[in-house]
Amino acid sequence: MIKNLYLNSFTCFGESTFTFSKGINVFIGRNGTGKTHIMKCLVALMKANALFEQSTSKTKDKFGDLFTEKLLGYFKPDTLGHLVNKYGTGTASVKVALESGELACTFGEKASLAKTDNNAYISQPHFIYIPPREMFSLFEGFISLYEKREISFDETYLDLAKAMDAAPLKNEALKEVQDMLSPLQEKWKIKVLRKGNRFYVIDDDKEYEAHLVAEGLRKMATILYLCINGELKPNSVLFWDEPESNMNPTLISIIVDLLVELAKKYNVQIFVSTHDYLLSHKLSMMAEYAPDESPEMRFFSLYKAEHNVEAEVADKLIDVMHNPILKEYSAFFDLENEYMTRYNENV
């Protein structure tokens, strides 16, 4: 489990500490308030730690080199120093507290490598990050293309493609994960098939190439396949950036049910960034009105305050003052009333 994250002068943040729920953590906020940055920072440190375990060199410099590599790959700045807040102290600090220890690094505006005191692998859960754009139809040839050419995808897409490249589980191992998918497959009875380097969806016994399936359905199929091949499993960590993109409300509601099932029944710690009213408020309603049926949840509302981003934290959205999603829906409701009033006056 990820316990907390400390940031100082990292990208848009001043000095902030985020203490996470062991269940579902939801980030809301306007564009540019650092929702994705928080998740990518967590993933970069944990990925560096995972690579450090495999490395024959167990030195501070090696860990710093791996973290630098992941930051550059995930954020794609021109230089490492561009990730330092321009209104901050001139030195960025990040620290993640896991149940078994801490991962921490610092780097300055002119630095080419991050510095750290970590010289040993820290035990951590398995994790997977799902970026906003779907990979289901892009998978064919993506890994070899990414490794040979400069393309405009950050490295989180390469990580996802490699996770999808793992073969499906079978026998008892497959049976163990199939129950995880019940909220999805009870309402959307599909199967996912891989032939060679292409993915297919089987719906109502009809087979469709990934490119012929709507993008929202491709994202759902991706989650399905990641469970089938064991990359998303019990006691792991799921990072999902804007799961609602290109989804209709019916699918978003299914996603919420799936997230709740994964967190409550299978001990998956979940981090989600969203702009969606239905996703965020259905989770909040469950936390408020059905706490016994819901996993532990925490909502982080990020907002700009002068030169830095601040965070408001609550276990229910009703306790959050800065809620841009609700604010826009309220403004739309007021606009509708204004139009109706003007219309009735002219009738």
C-alpha positions in Angstrom: 0.0 0.0 0.0 1.1 3.6 -0.7 0.7 5.5 2.5 1.5 9.1 1.5 3.3 11.4 -1.0 5.4 14.5 -0.1 6.1 17.1 -2.8 8.1 20.3 -2.5 8.5 22.5 -5.6 7.7 19.7 -7.9 5.9 20.9 -11.1 2.9 23.0 -10.1 3.1 22.2 -6.4 4.6 24.2 -3.5 4.9 22.1 -0.4 2.2 19.4 -0.1 1.6 16.1 1.7 -1.0 13.7 0.4 -2.1 10.9 2.8 -3.9 8.2 0.8 -6.7 5.8 1.5 -6.1 2.1 1.3 -9.2 1.9 -1.0 -10.1 4.4 -3.7 -8.3 7.8 -4.1 -10.1 10.3 -6.4 -8.4 13.4 -7.8 -10.6 16.2 -9.1 -9.6 19.7 -10.3 -9.5 21.9 -13.3 -7.0 21.3 -16.1 -3.4 22.1 -15.1 -3.8 21.4 -11.3 -1.5 18.4 -11.2 -3.8 15.4 -11.0 -1.8 13.4 -13.5 1.4 14.7 -12.1 0.7 13.2 -8.7 0.1 9.7 -10.2 3.0 9.8 -12.6 5.3 10.9 -9.8 4.2 7.9 -7.7 4.6 5.5 -10.7 8.0 6.9 -11.6 9.4 6.3 -8.1 7.9 2.8 -7.9 9.0 1.9 -11.4 12.6 3.1 -10.5 12.4 1.0 -7.4 11.3 -2.1 -9.4 14.1 -1.6 -11.9 16.5 -1.1 -9.0 15.6 -4.5 -7.6 16.7 -6.1 -10.9 19.9 -4.0 -11.2 23.3 -5.5 -10.2 24.4 -2.0 -9.0 22.9 -1.1 -5.6 24.1 2.4 -5.2 22.4 5.8 -4.6 23.6 7.0 -8.0 22.0 4.1 -9.7 18.6 4.7 -8.1 18.9 8.4 -8.9 19.7 7.5 -12.5 16.7 5.2 -12.8 14.3 7.8 -11.2 15.6 10.4 -13.6 15.1 8.1 -16.6 11.5 7.5 -15.5 10.7 11.1 -14.9 12.0 12.1 -18.3 10.1 9.2 -19.9 6.8 9.8 -18.2 6.7 13.6 -18.2 8.8 14.2 -21.4 10.3 17.6 -20.3 13.3 19.0 -22.3 15.4 18.7 -19.2 14.9 17.3 -15.7 15.1 20.8 -14.2 12.0 21.9 -16.0 10.0 19.7 -13.5 11.0 22.1 -10.7 8.3 24.7 -9.8 9.4 28.0 -11.3 8.0 29.8 -8.2 9.5 27.4 -5.7 12.7 26.9 -3.8 14.8 26.0 -6.9 15.0 22.4 -5.7 12.3 19.8 -6.1 11.8 17.1 -3.5 9.6 14.0 -3.7 9.1 11.3 -1.1 6.7 8.3 -1.2 6.0 6.3 2.0 5.2 2.6 1.4 4.3 0.2 4.2 7.9 -1.2 4.1 9.9 2.0 3.8 10.4 5.3 1.9 11.5 6.3 -1.6 12.9 9.8 -1.9 14.7 12.0 -4.4 15.7 15.6 -5.0 16.9 17.6 -8.0 17.5 21.2 -8.9 16.7 23.5 -11.8 20.0 22.9 -13.4 20.4 19.2 -12.5 20.7 16.4 -15.0 20.3 13.6 -12.4 18.2 13.2 -9.3 19.9 12.6 -6.0 18.7 10.0 -3.4 19.7 8.2 -0.2 18.0 5.0 -1.3 20.6 2.3 -1.9 18.4 -0.8 -1.3 15.2 -2.1 -2.8 12.0 -1.3 -0.8 9.3 -4.0 -1.0 6.3 -2.7 -2.8 3.0 -4.0 -4.3 2.6 -4.8 -8.0 1.1 -1.8 -9.8 -0.2 -0.7 -13.2 -0.9 2.7 -14.7 -3.5 3.2 -17.4 -3.2 6.6 -19.3 -6.1 8.4 -20.8 -5.8 7.3 -24.4 -6.6 3.6 -25.2 -3.9 1.2 -26.2 -6.2 -1.7 -27.3 -6.2 -0.7 -31.0 -2.7 0.8 -31.0 -1.0 -2.3 -29.5 0.0 -3.9 -32.8 3.6 -3.0 -33.5 3.6 -0.3 -30.8 6.4 -1.7 -28.6 8.9 -2.1 -31.5 7.9 1.3 -32.9 8.4 3.0 -29.6 11.8 1.5 -29.0 13.1 2.4 -32.5 11.5 5.8 -33.2 10.7 9.0 -31.5 6.9 9.2 -31.2 4.6 11.5 -29.3 3.6 9.1 -26.6 5.0 9.2 -23.1 6.5 6.1 -21.6 3.4 5.2 -19.6 1.9 4.0 -22.9 4.9 1.8 -23.5 4.5 0.3 -20.0 0.9 -0.4 -20.7 1.7 -2.1 -24.0 4.3 -4.3 -22.3 1.7 -5.2 -19.6 -0.8 -6.1 -22.3 1.9 -8.2 -24.1 1.8 -10.8 -21.2 0.0 -14.0 -22.1 -3.4 -14.8 -20.5 -3.5 -16.9 -17.4 -4.9 -20.4 -17.5 -6.3 -23.1 -15.2 -6.6 -22.2 -11.5 -4.7 -19.0 -11.9 -7.3 -17.8 -14.4 -10.2 -18.8 -12.2 -8.8 -16.7 -9.4 -9.1 -13.5 -11.4 -12.3 -14.2 -13.2 -14.4 -13.3 -10.2 -12.8 -9.8 -10.2 -14.5 -9.1 -13.5 -18.0 -9.9 -12.3 -19.3 -6.3 -12.1 -18.1 -5.8 -15.7 -19.2 -9.0 -17.3 -22.6 -9.2 -15.6 -23.6 -6.0 -17.4 -21.4 -6.3 -20.5 -21.1 -9.9 -21.6 -18.0 -9.7 -23.9 -14.8 -11.6 -24.3 -11.4 -10.4 -25.3 -9.2 -12.4 -27.7 -5.6 -11.9 -28.9 -4.4 -13.4 -32.2 -0.8 -12.6 -33.0 -0.3 -8.9 -32.2 -4.0 -7.9 -32.7 -6.8 -7.8 -30.2 -10.4 -8.7 -30.9 -13.7 -8.4 -29.0 -16.3 -11.1 -29.0 -19.7 -9.8 -28.4 -22.9 -11.9 -28.8 -20.7 -14.6 -30.4 -19.6 -12.2 -33.1 -15.9 -11.3 -33.4 -14.8 -7.7 -34.0 -11.3 -6.3 -34.6 -10.2 -3.7 -32.0 -10.3 -1.0 -34.6 -14.0 -1.6 -35.3 -15.0 -1.2 -31.7 -15.8 2.2 -30.1 -13.0 3.7 -28.1 -14.8 3.6 -24.8 -15.4 -0.1 -25.3 -11.7 -0.6 -26.1 -10.8 0.9 -22.7 -13.2 -1.5 -21.0 -11.7 -4.4 -23.0 -8.2 -3.4 -21.9 -9.2 -3.7 -18.2 -10.7 -7.0 -19.0 -7.5 -8.3 -20.6 -5.3 -6.9 -17.9 -7.2 -9.1 -15.4 -7.1 -12.1 -17.6 -3.3 -11.9 -18.0 -2.7 -11.2 -14.3 -1.3 -7.7 -14.6 -4.3 -6.4 -12.6 -4.6 -8.7 -9.6 -5.6 -8.8 -5.9 -3.4 -6.7 -3.5 -2.0 -4.6 -6.3 -2.2 -0.8 -7.1 -4.2 0.6 -10.0 -3.6 4.1 -11.4 -6.2 5.1 -13.9 -6.0 8.5 -15.5 -9.4 9.8 -16.7 -11.2 6.5 -17.1 -14.3 8.3 -18.3 -12.8 9.7 -21.5 -14.9 8.5 -24.5 -17.3 6.7 -22.3 -21.0 7.0 -22.2 -22.8 7.2 -18.8 -23.8 3.5 -18.8 -20.2 2.4 -19.0 -19.0 5.0 -16.5 -21.5 3.5 -14.0 -20.1 0.0 -14.7 -16.6 1.4 -14.1 -17.6 2.7 -10.6 -19.0 -0.7 -9.7 -15.8 -2.4 -10.9 -13.6 0.0 -8.9 -15.6 -0.6 -5.8 -15.4 -4.3 -6.2 -11.6 -4.3 -6.8 -11.0 -2.1 -3.8 -13.4 -3.7 -1.3 -13.2 -7.4 -2.2 -9.7 -7.7 -3.7 -7.7 -5.2 -1.7 -6.6 -3.2 -4.8 -5.5 0.3 -3.9 -6.9 2.6 -6.6 -5.9 6.1 -7.8 -8.2 7.8 -10.3 -8.2 11.3 -11.8 -11.4 12.5 -13.3 -13.4 15.4 -14.7 -16.6 13.4 -14.7 -19.7 14.2 -12.5 -21.2 10.7 -12.6 -18.0 8.9 -11.7 -16.9 11.1 -8.8 -20.4 11.6 -7.4 -21.5 8.0 -7.6 -18.4 7.1 -5.6 -19.1 9.8 -3.1 -22.7 8.8 -2.7 -21.6 5.3 -2.0 -19.1 6.5 0.6 -21.8 8.7 2.3 -24.9 6.5 2.1 -23.6 3.0 1.8 -20.4 2.9 3.8 -20.7 -0.7 4.8 -20.9 -1.7 1.2 -18.1 0.5 0.1 -14.3 0.5 0.4 -12.5 3.3 2.2 -12.4 6.4 -0.1 -10.6 9.8 -0.1 -11.3 12.7 -2.4 -8.5 15.2 -3.3 -9.7 18.5 -4.8 -6.8 20.3 -6.4 -7.0 24.1 -7.1 -4.6 26.9 -8.0 -3.7 29.4 -5.3 -1.4 32.1 -6.6 1.7 30.3 -8.0 1.1 26.9 -6.5 -1.6 24.2 -6.4 -3.3 23.5 -3.1 -5.3 20.4 -2.1 -8.5 20.0 -0.2 -9.1 16.5 1.2 -12.2 14.8 2.4 -13.8 11.4 2.6 -17.0 12.6 0.9 -17.4 15.2 -1.9 -20.1 16.9 0.1 -17.3 18.1 2.5 -15.2 19.6 -0.3 -15.6 23.3 -0.9 -13.5 23.5 -4.1 -15.5 21.2 -6.5 -15.2 22.5 -10.1 -17.3 19.6 -11.5 -20.3 20.5 -9.3 -19.7 24.2 -9.9 -20.1 23.8 -13.6 -23.1 21.6 -13.3 -24.7 24.2 -11.0 -23.9 26.9 -13.5 -25.5 24.9 -16.3 -28.6 24.4 -14.2 -28.8 28.1 -13.6 -28.4 28.7 -17.3 -31.2 26.3 -18.1 -33.5 28.1 -15.7 -32.6 31.4 -17.3 -33.4 30.1 -20.8 -36.7 28.7 -19.6 -37.7 31.9 -17.9 -36.9 33.9 -21.0 -38.8 31.4 -23.2 -41.9 31.5 -21.0 -41.9 35.3 -21.0 -42.0 35.3 -24.8 -44.7 32.7 -25.1 
